[in-house]
Amino acid sequence: MTPDHASTLTAEVCALAPVIPVLVVKDAAHAAPLARALVAGGLPALEVTLRTPAALDVIREMATVEGGVVGAGTLLTPADVERAKEAGASFGVSPGATPLLLEAAEANDLPLLPGAASATEAMALLERGYRVQKFFPAEAAGGASFLKSLASPLPQIRFCPTGGIGADNAPDYLALPNVACVGGSWVATGAMVEAGDWDGITALAAAAAKLPR
Ligand code: 3PG
């Protein structure tokens, strides 16, 4: 898959809702109810981070939930890309971007949202054809004001900022012309998932789904 085609597909994922929940799930038994809770709240695009031993099983389970579009996050290596694809991920997300990772995503037809945190990193990805990128770590790397500064010189790039974003500052990012959607863990924290607080997660998702952009 070309980076240009991947960008078209990741833009479609971002268009589904203003927020992509970033999920760290320890128990595959939580996968289906969690996905149902988020989809019910109006957030269909889900990022399952490959940070737990259960993550690939979680992706497999969530991929069966109607209305969900499940991606794999924290992709660091070509092997991660292959495992994510095999588990049924529809898209991938990485905190950064290396030549090997990009090659693997392109060779395995996994639409990738690669990470950038500077003008040079964003330009290198654009040069390769990635028009949609993750901005990570959003708050620590300069926040909404930094991203706003990139909009004039790099209007071709749209970002999904992630890292340190919550209900309080998400609107600052979503108001920017170069933000397609934001990612964050606040709609389904580890504690809420562990507690099986599906109603609470649906309520937070519903509020996030209503954020203007
Ligand atoms: C991550 O990869 O952990 C995401 O950037 C989510 O960050 P957050 O937990 O600060 O929302």
Residues whose N, C-alpha, C, O or C-beta is under 5 A from the ligand:
A	BS01	3PG	V22 T162 G163 G164 I165 G183 G184 S185 W186
